[in-house]
């Protein structure tokens, strides 16, 4: 029997992420989107190692906190900002 991959493309993992998303939206991050949570799980939480079992995947996802998401988004904003040109910030800093 072939073992299932418990990554963000697994249906059961996706269901768990939807449940966690709804919890975070209700409690602390009302504007959080599914794609952001999915990116966090894939790029940060499971960056080096995806779980071998569904219960481990679910435990990992359900233990995500709002502060972890905010730190991840802050870091991504810095990385994305470093890739931009000064002209891209014209609307923020003003000028002709």
The first five atom37 places (N, CA, C, CB, O) and aatype in JSON, in Angstrom:
{
  "aatype": [20, 20, 20, 20, 20, 20, 20, 20, 20, 20, 20, 20, 20, 20, 20, 20, 20, 20, 20, 20, 20, 20, 20, 20, 20, 20, 20, 20, 20, 20, 20, 20, 20, 20, 20, 20, 20, 20, 20, 20, 20, 20, 20, 20, 20, 20, 20, 20, 20, 20, 20, 20, 20, 20, 20, 20, 20, 20, 20, 20, 20, 20, 20, 20, 20, 20, 20, 20, 20, 20, 20, 20, 20, 20, 20, 20, 20, 20, 20, 20, 20, 20, 20, 20, 20, 20, 20, 20, 20, 20, 20, 20, 20, 20, 20, 20],
  "atom_mask": [
    [1, 1, 1, 1, 1],
    [1, 1, 1, 1, 1],
    [1, 1, 1, 1, 1],
    [1, 1, 1, 1, 1],
    [1, 1, 1, 1, 1],
    [1, 1, 1, 1, 1],
    [1, 1, 1, 1, 1],
    [1, 1, 1, 1, 1],
    [1, 1, 1, 1, 1],
    [1, 1, 1, 1, 1],
    [1, 1, 1, 1, 1],
    [1, 1, 1, 1, 1],
    [1, 1, 1, 1, 1],
    [1, 1, 1, 1, 1],
    [1, 1, 1, 1, 1],
    [1, 1, 1, 1, 1],
    [1, 1, 1, 1, 1],
    [1, 1, 1, 1, 1],
    [1, 1, 1, 1, 1],
    [1, 1, 1, 1, 1],
    [1, 1, 1, 1, 1],
    [1, 1, 1, 1, 1],
    [1, 1, 1, 1, 1],
    [1, 1, 1, 1, 1],
    [1, 1, 1, 1, 1],
    [1, 1, 1, 1, 1],
    [1, 1, 1, 1, 1],
    [1, 1, 1, 1, 1],
    [1, 1, 1, 1, 1],
    [1, 1, 1, 1, 1],
    [1, 1, 1, 1, 1],
    [1, 1, 1, 1, 1],
    [1, 1, 1, 1, 1],
    [1, 1, 1, 1, 1],
    [1, 1, 1, 1, 1],
    [1, 1, 1, 1, 1],
    [1, 1, 1, 1, 1],
    [1, 1, 1, 1, 1],
    [1, 1, 1, 1, 1],
    [1, 1, 1, 1, 1],
    [1, 1, 1, 1, 1],
    [1, 1, 1, 1, 1],
    [1, 1, 1, 1, 1],
    [1, 1, 1, 1, 1],
    [1, 1, 1, 1, 1],
    [1, 1, 1, 1, 1],
    [1, 1, 1, 1, 1],
    [1, 1, 1, 1, 1],
    [1, 1, 1, 1, 1],
    [1, 1, 1, 1, 1],
    [1, 1, 1, 1, 1],
    [1, 1, 1, 1, 1],
    [1, 1, 1, 1, 1],
    [1, 1, 1, 1, 1],
    [1, 1, 1, 1, 1],
    [1, 1, 1, 1, 1],
    [1, 1, 1, 1, 1],
    [1, 1, 1, 1, 1],
    [1, 1, 1, 1, 1],
    [1, 1, 1, 1, 1],
    [1, 1, 1, 1, 1],
    [1, 1, 1, 1, 1],
    [1, 1, 1, 1, 1],
    [1, 1, 1, 1, 1],
    [1, 1, 1, 1, 1],
    [1, 1, 1, 1, 1],
    [1, 1, 1, 1, 1],
    [1, 1, 1, 1, 1],
    [1, 1, 1, 1, 1],
    [1, 1, 1, 1, 1],
    [1, 1, 1, 1, 1],
    [1, 1, 1, 1, 1],
    [1, 1, 1, 1, 1],
    [1, 1, 1, 1, 1],
    [1, 1, 1, 1, 1],
    [1, 1, 1, 1, 1],
    [1, 1, 1, 1, 1],
    [1, 1, 1, 1, 1],
    [1, 1, 1, 1, 1],
    [1, 1, 1, 1, 1],
    [1, 1, 1, 1, 1],
    [1, 1, 1, 1, 1],
    [1, 1, 1, 1, 1],
    [1, 1, 1, 1, 1],
    [1, 1, 1, 1, 1],
    [1, 1, 1, 1, 1],
    [1, 1, 1, 1, 1],
    [1, 1, 1, 1, 1],
    [1, 1, 1, 1, 1],
    [1, 1, 1, 1, 1],
    [1, 1, 1, 1, 1],
    [1, 1, 1, 1, 1],
    [1, 1, 1, 1, 1],
    [1, 1, 1, 1, 1],
    [1, 1, 1, 1, 1],
    [1, 1, 1, 1, 1]
  ],
  "atom_positions": [
    [[0.84, -1.18, 0.0], [0.0, 0.0, 0.0], [0.89, 1.25, 0.0], [-0.95, -0.01, 1.22], [1.84, 1.35, 0.77]],
    [[0.55, 2.19, -0.86], [1.33, 3.42, -0.99], [0.92, 4.4, 0.11], [1.13, 4.05, -2.39], [-0.27, 4.57, 0.38]],
    [[1.9, 5.05, 0.73], [1.57, 6.0, 1.79], [1.15, 7.33, 1.19], [2.78, 6.2, 2.74], [1.67, 7.76, 0.16]],
    [[0.21, 7.97, 1.84], [-0.31, 9.25, 1.36], [0.65, 10.37, 1.71], [-1.71, 9.54, 1.96], [1.36, 10.31, 2.72]],
    [[0.67, 11.38, 0.88], [1.49, 12.56, 1.16], [0.63, 13.53, 1.97], [2.01, 13.23, -0.16], [-0.45, 13.92, 1.54]],
    [[1.12, 13.91, 3.11], [0.38, 14.83, 3.97], [0.96, 16.23, 3.83], [0.42, 14.36, 5.45], [1.53, 16.79, 4.77]],
    [[0.8, 16.8, 2.64], [1.22, 18.16, 2.38], [-0.02, 19.02, 2.14], [2.19, 18.23, 1.15], [-1.14, 18.55, 2.38]],
    [[0.15, 20.23, 1.69], [-0.99, 21.15, 1.54], [-1.93, 20.75, 0.42], [-0.49, 22.55, 1.3], [-2.99, 21.36, 0.27]],
    [[-1.57, 19.76, -0.38], [-2.44, 19.29, -1.46], [-3.33, 18.13, -1.04], [-1.61, 18.88, -2.64], [-4.19, 17.71, -1.8]],
    [[-3.13, 17.62, 0.14], [-3.94, 16.53, 0.67], [-5.3, 17.07, 1.11], [-3.22, 15.82, 1.84], [-5.37, 18.1, 1.79]],
    [[-6.37, 16.4, 0.73], [-7.72, 16.86, 1.04], [-7.96, 17.0, 2.54], [-8.75, 15.91, 0.45], [-8.58, 17.97, 2.97]],
    [[-7.49, 16.05, 3.34], [-7.69, 16.11, 4.79], [-6.89, 17.25, 5.41], [-7.3, 14.77, 5.43], [-7.35, 17.89, 6.36]],
    [[-5.72, 17.5, 4.89], [-4.9, 18.62, 5.36], [-5.6, 19.94, 5.0], [-3.46, 18.57, 4.73], [-5.63, 20.86, 5.81]],
    [[-6.15, 20.01, 3.8], [-6.87, 21.22, 3.38], [-8.07, 21.47, 4.28], [-7.32, 21.09, 1.92], [-8.33, 22.62, 4.65]],
    [[-8.8, 20.43, 4.64], [-9.93, 20.57, 5.55], [-9.47, 21.11, 6.9], [-10.66, 19.23, 5.73], [-10.11, 21.98, 7.48]],
    [[-8.37, 20.58, 7.39], [-7.82, 21.05, 8.67], [-7.41, 22.52, 8.58], [-6.6, 20.2, 9.09], [-7.62, 23.29, 9.52]],
    [[-6.83, 22.92, 7.43], [-6.45, 24.32, 7.26], [-7.67, 25.23, 7.21], [-5.62, 24.49, 5.99], [-7.63, 26.35, 7.72]],
    [[-8.76, 24.77, 6.61], [-10.0, 25.56, 6.58], [-10.53, 25.76, 8.0], [-11.07, 24.88, 5.69], [-10.96, 26.85, 8.36]],
    [[-10.51, 24.7, 8.79], [-10.96, 24.81, 10.18], [-10.1, 25.79, 10.97], [-10.95, 23.43, 10.87], [-10.62, 26.62, 11.72]],
    [[-8.78, 25.71, 10.8], [-7.87, 26.61, 11.5], [-8.05, 28.04, 11.0], [-6.41, 26.17, 11.31], [-8.03, 28.98, 11.79]],
    [[-8.24, 28.2, 9.71], [-8.48, 29.53, 9.14], [-9.71, 30.17, 9.77], [-8.64, 29.45, 7.61], [-9.68, 31.33, 10.16]],
    [[-10.79, 29.42, 9.87], [-12.01, 29.95, 10.46], [-11.8, 30.33, 11.93], [-13.14, 28.93, 10.35], [-12.33, 31.34, 12.4]],
    [[-11.03, 29.53, 12.64], [-10.74, 29.84, 14.04], [-9.94, 31.14, 14.15], [-9.97, 28.67, 14.7], [-10.25, 32.0, 14.98]],
    [[-8.91, 31.28, 13.33], [-8.08, 32.49, 13.37], [-8.88, 33.72, 12.93], [-6.85, 32.32, 12.47], [-8.7, 34.8, 13.49]],
    [[-9.74, 33.55, 11.95], [-10.56, 34.68, 11.49], [-11.54, 35.13, 12.58], [-11.33, 34.29, 10.23], [-11.76, 36.33, 12.75]],
    [[-12.12, 34.18, 13.3], [-13.06, 34.52, 14.37], [-12.36, 35.21, 15.55], [-13.77, 33.27, 14.86], [-12.91, 36.14, 16.14]],
    [[-11.17, 34.75, 15.88], [-10.54, 35.22, 17.1], [-9.61, 36.41, 16.93], [-9.79, 34.11, 17.71], [-9.69, 37.36, 17.71]],
    [[-8.72, 36.39, 15.93], [-7.69, 37.43, 15.91], [-7.38, 38.04, 14.55], [-6.46, 36.87, 16.46], [-6.97, 39.2, 14.48]],
    [[-7.56, 37.3, 13.49], [-7.16, 37.78, 12.16], [-8.33, 37.69, 11.18], [-5.95, 36.96, 11.63], [-8.36, 36.79, 10.34]],
    [[-9.29, 38.59, 11.28], [-10.49, 38.48, 10.45], [-10.23, 38.57, 8.94], [-11.45, 39.55, 10.83], [-11.04, 38.08, 8.15]],
    [[-9.14, 39.18, 8.54], [-8.88, 39.32, 7.1], [-7.91, 38.27, 6.56], [-8.33, 40.7, 6.82], [-7.48, 38.35, 5.4]],
    [[-7.56, 37.29, 7.37], [-6.65, 36.23, 6.93], [-7.31, 35.42, 5.82], [-6.26, 35.31, 8.11], [-8.48, 35.05, 5.91]],
    [[-6.54, 35.15, 4.77], [-7.03, 34.37, 3.63], [-6.42, 32.96, 3.65], [-6.71, 35.08, 2.29], [-5.36, 32.74, 4.24]],
    [[-7.11, 32.04, 3.0], [-6.66, 30.66, 2.94], [-5.27, 30.56, 2.32], [-7.65, 29.82, 2.16], [-4.42, 29.81, 2.81]],
    [[-5.04, 31.29, 1.23], [-3.76, 31.18, 0.53], [-2.58, 31.61, 1.41], [-3.78, 32.03, -0.73], [-1.48, 31.08, 1.27]],
    [[-2.81, 32.55, 2.31], [-1.74, 32.98, 3.22], [-1.43, 31.86, 4.22], [-2.15, 34.27, 3.98], [-0.26, 31.55, 4.46]],
    [[-2.46, 31.26, 4.78], [-2.25, 30.15, 5.7], [-1.57, 28.98, 4.99], [-3.57, 29.69, 6.31], [-0.66, 28.36, 5.54]],
    [[-2.0, 28.69, 3.77], [-1.39, 27.62, 3.0], [0.09, 27.9, 2.73], [-2.14, 27.42, 1.67], [0.93, 27.01, 2.86]],
    [[0.41, 29.14, 2.35], [1.81, 29.51, 2.13], [2.63, 29.37, 3.41], [1.91, 30.95, 1.61], [3.76, 28.88, 3.38]],
    [[2.06, 29.8, 4.54], [2.77, 29.68, 5.82], [3.08, 28.22, 6.13], [1.94, 30.3, 6.96], [4.2, 27.88, 6.5]],
    [[2.08, 27.37, 5.98], [2.27, 25.95, 6.28], [3.33, 25.34, 5.37], [0.94, 25.19, 6.14], [4.23, 24.64, 5.83]],
    [[3.23, 25.61, 4.07], [4.15, 25.0, 3.11], [5.55, 25.58, 3.18], [3.61, 25.16, 1.71], [6.53, 24.84, 3.11]],
    [[5.66, 26.89, 3.32], [6.97, 27.55, 3.23], [7.67, 27.76, 4.57], [6.8, 28.87, 2.56], [8.88, 27.96, 4.61]],
    [[6.92, 27.71, 5.63], [7.52, 27.98, 6.94], [7.4, 26.76, 7.87], [6.86, 29.2, 7.59], [8.41, 26.22, 8.33]],
    [[6.18, 26.35, 8.12], [5.94, 25.27, 9.08], [6.55, 23.95, 8.62], [4.43, 25.09, 9.31], [7.19, 23.25, 9.4]],
    [[6.36, 23.63, 7.35], [6.88, 22.37, 6.8], [7.99, 22.62, 5.8], [5.76, 21.57, 6.14], [8.16, 21.87, 4.84]],
    [[8.74, 23.66, 6.03], [9.83, 24.03, 5.12], [10.82, 22.9, 4.92], [10.54, 25.26, 5.64], [11.23, 22.63, 3.79]],
    [[11.22, 22.26, 5.98], [12.24, 21.22, 5.91], [11.7, 19.8, 5.98], [13.22, 21.42, 7.01], [12.38, 18.86, 5.58]],
    [[10.47, 19.64, 6.49], [9.98, 18.29, 6.72], [8.46, 18.26, 6.73], [10.52, 17.74, 8.04], [7.83, 18.88, 7.59]],
    [[7.86, 17.55, 5.79], [6.41, 17.38, 5.81], [6.08, 16.18, 6.71], [5.83, 17.17, 4.37], [6.87, 15.25, 6.8]],
    [[4.93, 16.22, 7.35], [4.57, 15.14, 8.29], [4.35, 13.8, 7.58], [3.32, 15.53, 9.06], [3.99, 13.75, 6.4]],
    [[4.56, 12.75, 8.32], [4.38, 11.39, 7.81], [3.01, 10.82, 8.13], [5.44, 10.48, 8.36], [2.63, 9.77, 7.63]],
    [[2.26, 11.52, 8.98], [0.94, 11.02, 9.36], [-0.06, 12.17, 9.39], [0.99, 10.31, 10.74], [0.31, 13.33, 9.57]],
    [[-1.31, 11.82, 9.22], [-2.36, 12.83, 9.24], [-2.49, 13.48, 10.61], [-3.7, 12.21, 8.83], [-2.71, 14.69, 10.7]],
    [[-2.36, 12.71, 11.67], [-2.51, 13.31, 13.0], [-1.38, 14.31, 13.28], [-2.53, 12.22, 14.08], [-1.62, 15.31, 13.95]],
    [[-0.18, 14.05, 12.79], [0.91, 15.01, 12.97], [0.66, 16.27, 12.15], [2.27, 14.38, 12.58], [0.91, 17.38, 12.62]],
    [[0.16, 16.1, 10.93], [-0.16, 17.25, 10.08], [-1.24, 18.1, 10.75], [-0.63, 16.79, 8.68], [-1.14, 19.33, 10.8]],
    [[-2.27, 17.45, 11.26], [-3.36, 18.17, 11.93], [-2.86, 18.88, 13.18], [-4.5, 17.21, 12.28], [-3.22, 20.03, 13.42]],
    [[-2.04, 18.2, 13.98], [-1.47, 18.83, 15.18], [-0.66, 20.06, 14.83], [-0.6, 17.82, 15.95], [-0.76, 21.1, 15.49]],
    [[0.16, 19.95, 13.79], [0.98, 21.09, 13.35], [0.11, 22.27, 12.97], [1.88, 20.69, 12.18], [0.36, 23.4, 13.4]],
    [[-0.9, 22.02, 12.15], [-1.76, 23.1, 11.66], [-2.58, 23.71, 12.78], [-2.69, 22.58, 10.56], [-2.69, 24.94, 12.88]],
    [[-3.16, 22.87, 13.62], [-4.01, 23.39, 14.69], [-3.23, 24.12, 15.77], [-4.78, 22.26, 15.31], [-3.82, 24.84, 16.57]],
    [[-1.91, 23.95, 15.8], [-1.1, 24.66, 16.8], [-0.57, 26.0, 16.28], [0.07, 23.79, 17.22], [0.1, 26.72, 17.02]],
    [[-0.87, 26.34, 15.03], [-0.44, 27.63, 14.47], [-1.13, 28.76, 15.23], [-0.74, 27.71, 12.94], [-2.33, 28.69, 15.49]],
    [[-0.37, 29.8, 15.57], [-0.93, 30.95, 16.26], [-0.98, 32.17, 15.35], [-0.13, 31.26, 17.53], [-0.28, 32.23, 14.33]],
    [[-1.79, 33.12, 15.73], [-1.89, 34.37, 14.96], [-0.56, 35.09, 14.93], [-2.98, 35.28, 15.56], [-0.19, 35.67, 13.91]],
    [[0.17, 35.07, 16.02], [1.47, 35.77, 16.06], [2.47, 35.13, 15.09], [2.04, 35.77, 17.48], [3.29, 35.84, 14.52]],
    [[2.41, 33.83, 14.91], [3.29, 33.17, 13.94], [2.96, 33.64, 12.52], [3.15, 31.64, 14.04], [3.87, 33.88, 11.73]],
    [[1.69, 33.77, 12.22], [1.26, 34.23, 10.9], [1.71, 35.67, 10.68], [-0.28, 34.12, 10.74], [2.21, 36.01, 9.61]],
    [[1.54, 36.52, 11.69], [1.93, 37.93, 11.58], [3.44, 38.05, 11.38], [1.48, 38.71, 12.82], [3.88, 38.85, 10.56]],
    [[4.22, 37.28, 12.12], [5.68, 37.29, 11.94], [6.06, 36.85, 10.53], [6.37, 36.38, 12.97], [6.93, 37.44, 9.9]],
    [[5.4, 35.81, 10.03], [5.66, 35.32, 8.68], [5.33, 36.4, 7.65], [4.85, 34.05, 8.4], [6.12, 36.65, 6.74]],
    [[4.19, 37.05, 7.79], [3.8, 38.09, 6.84], [4.74, 39.29, 6.91], [2.37, 38.54, 7.11], [5.04, 39.9, 5.88]],
    [[5.2, 39.64, 8.1], [6.15, 40.74, 8.25], [7.46, 40.42, 7.55], [6.41, 41.03, 9.73], [8.02, 41.27, 6.86]],
    [[7.94, 39.22, 7.73], [9.18, 38.79, 7.08], [9.02, 38.78, 5.56], [9.6, 37.4, 7.58], [9.93, 39.19, 4.84]],
    [[7.88, 38.31, 5.08], [7.62, 38.29, 3.64], [7.55, 39.71, 3.07], [6.31, 37.53, 3.35], [8.02, 39.95, 1.96]],
    [[6.98, 40.64, 3.83], [6.9, 42.03, 3.38], [8.29, 42.63, 3.24], [6.06, 42.87, 4.36], [8.56, 43.37, 2.29]],
    [[9.18, 42.33, 4.16], [10.56, 42.83, 4.09], [11.27, 42.23, 2.88], [11.33, 42.5, 5.39], [11.96, 42.94, 2.15]],
    [[11.1, 40.94, 2.68], [11.73, 40.26, 1.53], [11.2, 40.83, 0.22], [11.49, 38.73, 1.59], [11.97, 41.14, -0.69]],
    [[9.88, 40.97, 0.12], [9.28, 41.51, -1.1], [9.69, 42.96, -1.32], [7.75, 41.4, -1.04], [9.95, 43.37, -2.45]],
    [[9.75, 43.75, -0.25], [10.16, 45.14, -0.36], [11.6, 45.29, -0.81], [9.98, 45.84, 0.96], [11.93, 46.23, -1.53]],
    [[12.46, 44.39, -0.41], [13.86, 44.45, -0.8], [14.04, 44.19, -2.29], [14.68, 43.45, 0.0], [15.03, 44.61, -2.88]],
    [[13.1, 43.51, -2.89], [13.17, 43.19, -4.32], [12.63, 44.32, -5.2], [12.4, 41.91, -4.59], [12.79, 44.29, -6.42]],
    [[12.0, 45.31, -4.59], [11.36, 46.38, -5.35], [12.32, 47.55, -5.58], [10.11, 46.87, -4.63], [13.31, 47.7, -4.86]],
    [[12.01, 48.35, -6.57], [12.77, 49.57, -6.86], [12.18, 50.73, -6.07], [12.76, 49.88, -8.37], [11.04, 50.64, -5.6]],
    [[12.93, 51.79, -5.94], [12.45, 52.98, -5.24], [11.2, 53.55, -5.92], [13.55, 54.03, -5.17], [10.33, 54.1, -5.25]],
    [[11.13, 53.44, -7.21], [9.97, 53.92, -7.97], [8.68, 53.22, -7.54], [10.19, 53.71, -9.47], [7.6, 53.81, -7.61]],
    [[8.79, 51.99, -7.1], [7.62, 51.24, -6.67], [7.0, 51.82, -5.4], [7.99, 49.78, -6.45], [5.84, 51.54, -5.09]],
    [[7.76, 52.62, -4.66], [7.29, 53.21, -3.42], [6.87, 54.67, -3.6], [8.37, 53.11, -2.35], [6.61, 55.36, -2.61]],
    [[6.79, 55.14, -4.82], [6.48, 56.53, -5.1], [5.17, 56.98, -4.49], [6.44, 56.75, -6.58], [5.08, 58.1, -3.97]],
    [[4.15, 56.14, -4.53], [2.86, 56.5, -3.97], [2.88, 56.59, -2.46], [1.81, 55.5, -4.41], [2.04, 57.27, -1.87]],
    [[3.84, 55.91, -1.81], [3.94, 55.92, -0.35], [4.75, 57.12, 0.13], [4.57, 54.61, 0.15], [4.37, 57.78, 1.1]],
    [[5.87, 57.41, -0.55], [6.77, 58.46, -0.07], [6.54, 59.8, -0.76], [8.2, 58.03, -0.25], [7.16, 60.8, -0.4]],
    [[5.68, 59.81, -1.75], [5.37, 61.06, -2.45], [6.41, 61.4, -3.5], [5.27, 62.2, -1.45], [7.34, 60.64, -3.76]],
    [[6.22, 62.53, -4.08], [7.13, 63.0, -5.13], [6.42, 63.08, -6.46], [8.33, 62.08, -5.25], [5.26, 62.68, -6.6]],
    [[7.12, 63.59, -7.42], [6.52, 63.79, -8.74], [6.53, 62.55, -9.57], [7.23, 64.87, -9.48], [6.06, 62.56, -10.7]]
  ]
}
